[in-house]
């Protein structure tokens, strides 16, 4: 009696030394064991055998395995997402230790006034050695004097960041005379508030050249050394208007959206190249008090607070020392800005109109 044995009683052994097939008390014996149950060949056919050939069965099995792997992968992905969100929440309560800037070479563009000057002064107070760039030589040297008067170190250089050749020449001079900066603050920028059609072609070119191209040219000159040594930090001042577009600032929004895209792409490039020691940070201020031609009428001024240049600089430096990839000013704007990106444009307009009513 031939058939496929599914279960054997291992304790009952009969037959010859070779373990050949025989019968005992009417039961088939295989390899010297009495099976508890024998299923005849014709009745042991798998369910799939009735409907599919071998090739089809293998394809079905493969699809089942792939589906199971996809489900498992999705579960692992969600677990990682929960862990990362938990870490973010934890860092809100227990911020990471702030790294020291003592003795570090730090370059600041647009250092001649406003936010750039405050960044320079406060960085110097933390022990940084400063390299100051600005198109206005007089104001830039004045910032360097402020730093030196407080006992700090500062070197001032004329530079038009919108001019690639000028940036390259100044960068070569800095590397030769001072060294390679470990921190670069792309702060230089220009701003105008008026309807788009009132901007001349020269206005638009200047806005994009300074705000966006200037950041790219400066980064291009100093990022290579950071990548080579897997050590450094690039900081780019974008804007909340690099997240949301508003009326009367079309060229400005275009340039700042570009800065946001630049920093996000560079951060991803560093991650994919496993350059974890090179940090890239985008800063998104709402309004800083030196901008006087915009007076927003907001329903919740406590949320959209206007910061002084001193306060804004302090918060930026604190975020950089904590290696934050994005810094919102004020910080409480972050969840609103991030959430706004998942909303349809009509809903964003609805909420925007409500906030400004």
Protein Blocks (a to p, Z undefined) as FASTA:
>chain_A
ZZddfbdcfkbcgdjfkopacdeehiaceehiacfbdcdfklmpcfklmmpcfklmmmmm
mmmmmmmmmmmmmmmmmmmmmmmmmmmmmmmmmccddddfehiacddehklgcjlmmmmm
mmmmnopacddddfblmlmmmmmmmmmmnopacddddddfklmklmmmmmmmmmmmnopc
fbdcdfbccdddddfklpcfklmmmmmmmmmmmmmmmmmmmmmmmmmnopacdddddbfk
lmbccehilmmmmmmmmmmmmmmmmmmmmmmnopakbccdddddfbdfklmkbccddfbl
mlmcccdfklmmmmmmmmmmnopabdcddfklmmmmmmmmmpcfklmmmmmmmmmZZ
